[in-house]
Amino acid sequence: MSATARLEFRVAPRDKRLIEQAAALAGEPVTVFARTAAEERAERILKEHEVTTAVPAEFFDELVAALDAPAQPSVALTEAAARLRENVVRD
C-alpha cells in the first residue's frame, strides 16, 4: 500500500537532532524512522488497551478465589426462589 496521507508535527531542535542521529544509526531516512517509530508505538498502545486490563495483584487473587469458591446464594435470592415455588402452579 502506498503512503498518500500526510501527517506533520513539530519538534524541539534537540529532539530533531536526537531523531536524526538515531535514524542515521539505523541506516534509515528520518521520515521512515519517525513514521516507523510512531506506527510501532501506536500499535503497541492499541494492543495493550484492546487485550489487557491491568488490576492490582491482590484484586486479581481475590477475584480468582471468588470464582473458585462454591456459589453462595444471597438471602434475597433464596427468599425470591421460595416465593416463586409458592406461586408456580404445578401439573
N, C-alpha and C positions, 0 to 999 in steps of 0.2 A: 504494500500500500504506500503510495507516495504521500509525502507530507505537504499539505496545502494550507492548513490553518496556521495562523500566526499567534505567537504568544511572546509578549515583550515584557521585560521588567528591568528596573534599575537596581544597581548595587553600589555599595560604597567602593571607592577606589581600592581600599585594602582587600576587600572581598573579591574584586575583579582580578587583582594580581594573584590572589590565592587560587582562584578557579583556573586562571591561565597557566599557572605553574603546575597544578595537578593535571590539567589536560595535556600539557607538554610531556609530563612524565608518563601519562597513559598512552601517549602517541596518538591523540585524537584532536580534531579541531575543537575549539572552545564550545561552539554551538552543539556539537554532538555530545561532548562531555556533560554540558549543563542539561541538555534535554534528557539524556540517559539517566543522570542522577535524579532529576525531578520525576521521571517516569517510575524509576525503581522505588523511590520513597513513596510516591502516590500509591503504587500497587501494594507495598508493604503496609501502609496505614489502612487502606481499604480492606485488605485481607484480615488484619487484626480486628477491625471493627465488625466484619461480617462473621467471623468464625469464633472469636474468643470473647468470653465475658470473664473479666477478672474479678475475683472476690477474695477477701481475706481467707487465709488457710483455716482459721477457726470456724468461720461461717461454712466453708465447704465441708469440713469434718462433721459439723452439726447437721448439715443437710443430708449427707450420706447416711449418718446414723439414723436420722428420722425416716429416711426411705427404707432402710433395712429393718426397722422396728415393725412389729406387728401393728396392724391398724387398730386404733382405739376410737370407737365412735364417741362423739360428744353426747352429753346429757340431752341436749336439744334434739339431736338426730335420733337417739334412742326413743325419746318421747314421741317424736313425729312418726316413727315407724310403728309404734304401739297404736297411735290414733288411726293410722292407715289400716292396720289389721282390724280394728274395731269397725271401721266404716266400709270395708270392702265386702260385698256380698259374694258368698261362695256358692257354687252349684252343689 
